[in-house]
Amino acid sequence: MSAPREEPERIETPGTAPSTIWVGAGLLDAAGRYLASPSGRFLLIGAASARPWTERVRAALPAPPLLDLTIADGEPAKTLASVDGIAEAAFAAGIRRDDAIVAVGGGVVTDLAGFAAAILLRGVAWNAVPTTTAGMADAAIGGKTAVNHARGKNLLGAFHPPRTILVDPLCLVSLPDRDYAAGLVEAYKAAWIADAALSARAGAALAAIRAREPGPLRDLLAGAARVKARLVSEDARDAGARRLLNFGHTLGHALEAAGGYGTLRHGEAVAWGIAAALEISRRRAGLSESDADAVRAVLRGLGPFPAPVRDPSVLRPFLSLDKKATSRGTAGILLEGIGRARVEETVSAEEWLQAAAIMSLS
């Protein structure tokens, strides 16, 4: 087993169900050192698009996996039927409550495998090996696992944090540029809501990050992981500070669903959702035009993104089913300034629809 190419950074999310995040180039070649299983047995679930990385994880395990399953990725695969397929394969392989799942792939696969882990035998351990930018910056961290429903995104799910998360930036070398750039939206989002210094560094290094230069990329991914780890530790059940991570997601989820989960990548929908949130933030939270322009400039550098649906009659039903909706309105995350965000409970669906009509990245 070869050693990691660099000393990895360790980030902890303490609490009743702690996770350990490791960030470093070459981690997959030493995955067996970091992945956790109470029994020492693993069930390996890999995305079809992540075969090379799954092979490296498989080779690094201490023994052949109990289950070696390849599943489809992409939002259309995020269904209860896919989870049932994982469950059937796990039962056939002889899964026990002290075994652990290893999920290798993007956010769809970590969501599916994590949700399966949450409900199999009333909960088994799992590990996440994200191989996409969005997975590394956001989806794999924090234990929010879910599948989509015809009425909206991530409406069926559970909180079930992974024991270990391996973030290896080398996985991004071959990621298609569109997926790579869309995922970076989630990484920059973390900086905008809670780390002004990271935002400044990553903004200045945008060209280098787009070019996948290892140093600036690792700095952004590790910084985003630290932000999410801190917020998750403060709010494991998504009732308080953790909701700040939903910046851009209120309208973003509606835009994604309105396109049938096929027109926009998740990060692209979030980018447009951030553009709308900037409009409301200027009016409600005192966001300066200079800070709004700085965010838009990065989003432009990550784009261009496909045009979203703006028709209020199409978007309204999805906004009404948003998980953050309450009797007071559709809660939104507003930016007071770069590095400072807040939850605004009383943003109406009509305000989001009005913002969707005028949102711009220019």
C-alpha positions as CSV (number, residue, x, y, z in Angstrom):
1,M,0.0,0.0,0.0
2,S,1.5,3.3,-1.1
3,A,1.6,6.3,1.3
4,P,-0.2,9.5,0.6
5,R,1.7,11.9,-1.6
6,E,1.4,14.7,0.9
7,E,0.6,14.9,4.6
8,P,-3.2,15.1,4.8
9,E,-5.1,17.7,6.8
10,R,-7.5,16.3,9.5
11,I,-10.7,18.1,10.2
12,E,-13.1,16.9,12.9
13,T,-16.9,17.4,13.2
14,P,-17.4,16.5,16.9
15,G,-20.8,15.6,18.4
16,T,-22.9,12.6,19.1
17,A,-22.1,11.2,15.7
18,P,-18.6,12.6,14.8
19,S,-17.0,12.5,11.4
20,T,-13.3,12.8,10.5
21,I,-12.5,14.5,7.3
22,W,-9.1,13.9,5.7
23,V,-7.9,16.3,2.9
24,G,-4.8,15.5,0.8
25,A,-3.6,14.4,-2.6
26,G,-3.0,10.6,-2.9
27,L,-5.3,9.6,0.0
28,L,-7.1,7.0,-2.1
29,D,-4.0,4.9,-2.3
30,A,-3.9,4.7,1.5
31,A,-7.7,4.5,2.0
32,G,-7.4,1.4,4.2
33,R,-5.6,3.5,6.8
34,Y,-8.5,5.9,7.2
35,L,-11.8,4.2,6.5
36,A,-13.7,2.9,9.5
37,S,-15.6,-0.3,10.1
38,P,-16.5,-1.7,13.5
39,S,-16.2,-5.3,12.1
40,G,-13.4,-4.6,9.7
41,R,-15.6,-5.6,6.8
42,F,-16.6,-3.2,4.1
43,L,-19.4,-3.0,1.5
44,L,-18.1,-1.0,-1.5
45,I,-20.6,1.1,-3.5
46,G,-19.1,3.0,-6.4
47,A,-20.5,5.3,-9.1
48,A,-20.3,4.1,-12.6
49,S,-18.5,7.3,-13.5
50,A,-15.9,6.8,-10.7
51,R,-14.6,3.4,-11.6
52,P,-10.9,4.3,-11.6
53,W,-11.2,5.8,-8.1
54,T,-13.3,2.8,-6.9
55,E,-10.6,0.5,-8.1
56,R,-8.0,2.4,-6.1
57,V,-10.1,2.3,-3.0
58,R,-10.7,-1.4,-3.5
59,A,-7.0,-2.1,-3.9
60,A,-6.3,-0.2,-0.6
61,L,-8.8,-2.1,1.5
62,P,-7.4,-4.6,4.0
63,A,-9.5,-7.4,2.5
64,P,-11.8,-7.9,-0.5
65,P,-15.1,-6.1,0.2
66,L,-18.1,-8.1,1.3
67,L,-20.1,-6.3,-1.5
68,D,-18.7,-4.7,-4.6
69,L,-21.6,-2.8,-6.3
70,T,-21.6,-0.3,-9.1
71,I,-24.6,2.0,-9.3
72,A,-25.8,4.7,-11.6
73,D,-25.1,8.3,-10.8
74,G,-26.9,11.5,-11.8
75,E,-30.0,13.0,-10.2
76,P,-32.5,10.7,-12.0
77,A,-30.9,7.8,-10.0
78,K,-31.7,9.4,-6.6
79,T,-34.8,7.4,-5.9
80,L,-36.2,5.0,-3.3
81,A,-35.9,2.3,-6.0
82,S,-32.1,2.8,-6.1
83,V,-31.9,2.5,-2.3
84,D,-34.0,-0.7,-2.4
85,G,-31.5,-2.0,-4.9
86,I,-28.6,-1.3,-2.6
87,A,-30.5,-2.9,0.3
88,E,-31.2,-6.0,-1.7
89,A,-27.5,-6.4,-2.7
90,A,-26.4,-5.8,0.9
91,F,-28.7,-8.4,2.3
92,A,-27.7,-10.9,-0.3
93,A,-24.0,-10.3,0.6
94,G,-24.8,-11.0,4.3
95,I,-24.5,-7.5,5.8
96,R,-24.3,-7.3,9.6
97,R,-24.9,-4.3,11.9
98,D,-21.2,-3.8,12.6
99,D,-20.2,-3.7,9.0
100,A,-19.6,-0.4,7.1
101,I,-20.4,0.9,3.7
102,V,-17.9,2.8,1.6
103,A,-19.4,5.2,-1.0
104,V,-17.2,6.3,-3.9
105,G,-18.5,8.9,-6.3
106,G,-20.3,12.2,-6.5
107,G,-23.0,13.7,-4.3
108,V,-25.7,11.4,-5.7
109,V,-23.9,8.3,-4.7
110,T,-23.0,9.5,-1.3
111,D,-26.6,10.5,-0.7
112,L,-27.9,7.1,-1.9
113,A,-25.4,5.0,0.0
114,G,-25.6,7.2,3.1
115,F,-29.4,6.9,3.1
116,A,-29.2,3.2,2.6
117,A,-26.7,3.0,5.5
118,A,-29.1,5.0,7.7
119,I,-32.0,2.6,7.2
120,L,-30.3,-0.8,6.7
121,L,-30.7,-2.9,9.9
122,R,-31.8,0.5,11.5
123,G,-28.4,2.0,10.8
124,V,-24.9,0.8,9.8
125,A,-21.6,2.8,9.7
126,W,-20.5,4.3,6.4
127,N,-17.6,6.2,4.8
128,A,-17.7,8.8,2.0
129,V,-15.1,9.0,-0.7
130,P,-16.3,12.0,-2.8
131,T,-14.8,12.2,-6.3
132,T,-16.5,15.4,-7.5
133,T,-16.0,19.0,-6.5
134,A,-19.6,19.3,-5.1
135,G,-19.2,16.1,-3.1
136,M,-15.9,17.2,-1.6
137,A,-17.1,20.7,-0.7
138,D,-20.6,19.9,0.4
139,A,-22.6,16.8,-0.2
140,A,-20.4,14.2,1.6
141,I,-20.0,16.3,4.8
142,G,-22.6,16.5,7.5
143,G,-24.7,13.4,7.2
144,K,-27.7,14.8,5.3
145,T,-28.6,11.9,3.2
146,A,-31.7,11.8,0.9
147,V,-33.4,10.8,-2.3
148,N,-35.6,12.9,-4.5
149,H,-39.4,12.7,-4.8
150,A,-41.6,13.7,-7.7
151,R,-42.7,16.7,-5.7
152,G,-39.2,18.0,-5.0
153,K,-35.5,17.5,-4.3
154,N,-34.2,15.6,-1.2
155,L,-37.7,15.3,0.4
156,L,-37.0,11.8,1.7
157,G,-34.0,11.4,3.9
158,A,-32.2,11.0,7.2
159,F,-29.4,12.5,9.2
160,H,-26.6,9.9,9.3
161,P,-23.1,11.2,9.3
162,P,-20.3,9.2,7.8
163,R,-17.5,8.0,10.1
164,T,-14.8,9.1,7.7
165,I,-14.6,11.3,4.6
166,L,-11.6,11.2,2.3
167,V,-11.1,14.3,0.1
168,D,-8.5,13.6,-2.5
169,P,-8.2,16.5,-5.0
170,L,-6.4,14.2,-7.5
171,C,-9.9,12.7,-8.3
172,L,-10.8,16.0,-9.9
173,V,-8.1,15.8,-12.6
174,S,-10.3,14.0,-15.0
175,L,-13.7,15.4,-13.9
176,P,-15.5,17.1,-16.9
177,D,-15.1,20.8,-16.8
178,R,-18.8,21.6,-16.5
179,D,-19.1,19.3,-13.4
180,Y,-15.9,20.6,-11.9
181,A,-17.0,24.3,-12.2
182,A,-20.5,23.6,-11.0
183,G,-19.2,21.9,-7.9
184,L,-16.9,24.9,-7.1
185,V,-20.0,27.0,-6.5
186,E,-20.6,25.0,-3.3
187,A,-17.0,25.5,-2.2
188,Y,-17.1,29.3,-2.8
189,K,-20.5,29.4,-1.1
190,A,-19.0,28.2,2.1
191,A,-16.4,31.1,2.0
192,W,-19.1,33.7,1.3
193,I,-21.3,32.7,4.2
194,A,-18.6,32.3,6.9
195,D,-15.0,33.0,5.9
196,A,-14.1,36.3,4.4
197,A,-10.4,35.5,4.4
198,L,-10.9,32.3,2.4
199,S,-13.2,34.2,0.0
200,A,-10.5,36.7,-0.7
201,R,-7.8,34.1,-1.2
202,A,-10.0,31.9,-3.4
203,G,-11.4,34.9,-5.3
204,A,-7.8,36.0,-6.2
205,A,-6.9,32.5,-7.1
206,L,-10.0,31.8,-9.3
207,A,-8.0,31.3,-12.5
208,A,-5.6,28.9,-10.8
209,I,-8.5,27.0,-9.2
210,R,-10.3,26.8,-12.6
211,A,-7.0,25.4,-13.9
212,R,-7.0,22.8,-11.1
213,E,-3.7,23.9,-9.6
214,P,-3.3,21.7,-6.5
215,G,-2.3,24.3,-3.9
216,P,-5.1,26.8,-4.4
217,L,-7.6,24.0,-5.0
218,R,-6.7,22.2,-1.7
219,D,-6.9,25.5,0.2
220,L,-10.4,26.1,-1.1
221,L,-11.6,22.6,-0.5
222,A,-10.1,22.3,3.0
223,G,-11.5,25.8,3.9
224,A,-15.0,24.8,2.7
225,A,-14.8,21.6,4.7
226,R,-13.7,23.5,7.8
227,V,-16.7,25.9,7.4
228,K,-19.2,23.0,7.0
229,A,-17.6,21.0,9.9
230,R,-18.0,24.0,12.2
231,L,-21.6,24.6,11.3
232,V,-22.5,21.0,11.4
233,S,-20.9,20.6,14.9
234,E,-23.0,23.6,16.1
235,D,-26.2,22.3,14.6
236,A,-26.4,18.6,13.8
237,R,-30.1,18.6,13.0
238,D,-30.2,21.6,10.6
239,A,-32.4,23.8,12.9
240,G,-30.1,26.8,13.4
241,A,-26.7,27.9,12.2
242,R,-26.3,24.9,9.8
243,R,-29.1,26.4,7.7
244,L,-26.6,29.0,6.5
245,L,-25.2,26.3,4.2
246,N,-28.4,26.6,2.2
247,F,-27.3,29.9,0.8
248,G,-28.6,29.8,-2.8
249,H,-30.5,26.6,-2.3
250,T,-34.0,27.9,-1.6
251,L,-34.6,29.0,-5.2
252,G,-31.8,26.8,-6.4
253,H,-33.7,23.6,-5.6
254,A,-36.8,24.9,-7.2
255,L,-34.8,25.8,-10.4
256,E,-33.3,22.3,-10.4
257,A,-36.6,20.6,-10.0
258,A,-38.3,22.8,-12.6
259,G,-35.8,21.7,-15.1
260,G,-36.5,18.0,-14.4
261,Y,-33.1,17.5,-12.7
262,G,-31.5,17.4,-16.2
263,T,-31.2,20.9,-17.5
264,L,-29.0,22.4,-14.6
265,R,-26.3,20.7,-12.6
266,H,-27.0,21.2,-8.8
267,G,-24.2,23.8,-8.5
268,E,-25.5,25.7,-11.5
269,A,-28.9,25.9,-10.0
270,V,-27.4,27.1,-6.7
271,A,-25.4,29.7,-8.6
272,W,-28.7,31.1,-10.0
273,G,-30.2,30.8,-6.5
274,I,-27.3,32.8,-5.1
275,A,-27.9,35.5,-7.8
276,A,-31.5,35.8,-6.6
277,A,-30.5,35.8,-2.9
278,L,-28.1,38.7,-3.6
279,E,-31.1,40.7,-4.9
280,I,-33.0,40.1,-1.7
281,S,-29.9,40.5,0.5
282,R,-29.3,44.0,-0.9
283,R,-32.8,45.0,0.1
284,R,-33.3,43.1,3.4
285,A,-29.8,42.5,4.8
286,G,-27.8,45.6,3.7
287,L,-25.5,43.8,1.4
288,S,-23.2,46.3,-0.4
289,E,-23.2,46.4,-4.1
290,S,-19.4,45.9,-4.1
291,D,-19.8,42.6,-2.2
292,A,-22.6,41.5,-4.4
293,D,-20.4,42.3,-7.5
294,A,-17.5,40.3,-6.0
295,V,-19.8,37.2,-5.6
296,R,-21.2,37.7,-9.1
297,A,-17.7,38.1,-10.6
298,V,-16.7,34.6,-9.2
299,L,-19.9,33.1,-10.5
300,R,-19.2,34.6,-13.9
301,G,-15.8,33.1,-13.8
302,L,-17.2,29.7,-13.0
303,G,-19.8,29.9,-15.8
304,P,-21.4,30.5,-18.1
305,F,-24.3,28.5,-16.8
306,P,-27.4,27.4,-18.7
307,A,-30.4,29.7,-18.5
308,P,-32.9,28.6,-15.8
309,V,-36.6,28.4,-15.8
310,R,-38.1,31.8,-14.6
311,D,-41.8,31.1,-15.1
312,P,-43.5,31.8,-11.8
313,S,-46.3,29.2,-12.5
314,V,-43.6,26.5,-12.9
315,L,-41.4,27.5,-9.9
316,R,-44.1,28.3,-7.3
317,P,-45.2,24.7,-6.6
318,F,-41.5,23.7,-5.9
319,L,-41.0,26.6,-3.6
320,S,-44.0,25.7,-1.6
321,L,-42.6,22.3,-0.9
322,D,-39.1,23.5,0.1
323,K,-38.0,21.8,3.3
324,K,-37.3,25.2,4.9
325,A,-40.8,26.5,4.3
326,T,-42.8,27.3,7.5
327,S,-46.0,29.1,8.2
328,R,-44.0,32.4,8.3
329,G,-42.7,32.0,4.7
330,T,-40.0,30.2,2.7
331,A,-36.9,30.7,4.9
332,G,-33.9,32.1,3.0
333,I,-30.2,32.7,3.6
334,L,-29.2,36.3,3.1
335,L,-25.8,37.7,2.9
336,E,-25.0,40.7,5.1
337,G,-21.5,40.9,3.7
338,I,-18.9,38.5,2.5
339,G,-18.2,36.1,5.4
340,R,-21.5,37.0,7.2
341,A,-24.8,35.4,6.5
342,R,-28.1,35.1,8.3
343,V,-31.3,33.1,8.2
344,E,-34.3,35.2,7.2
345,E,-37.5,33.3,8.2
346,T,-40.1,35.5,6.5
347,V,-39.0,35.7,2.8
348,S,-42.2,34.9,0.9
349,A,-42.4,32.7,-2.2
350,E,-43.5,35.8,-4.1
351,E,-40.2,37.6,-3.2
352,W,-38.2,34.6,-4.5
353,L,-40.2,34.6,-7.7
354,Q,-39.7,38.3,-8.1
355,A,-35.9,37.8,-7.6
356,A,-35.9,35.0,-10.0
357,A,-37.3,37.3,-12.7
358,I,-34.5,39.9,-12.3
359,M,-31.6,37.8,-11.1
360,S,-28.4,38.2,-13.2
361,L,-24.8,37.2,-13.1
362,S,-23.7,40.1,-15.3
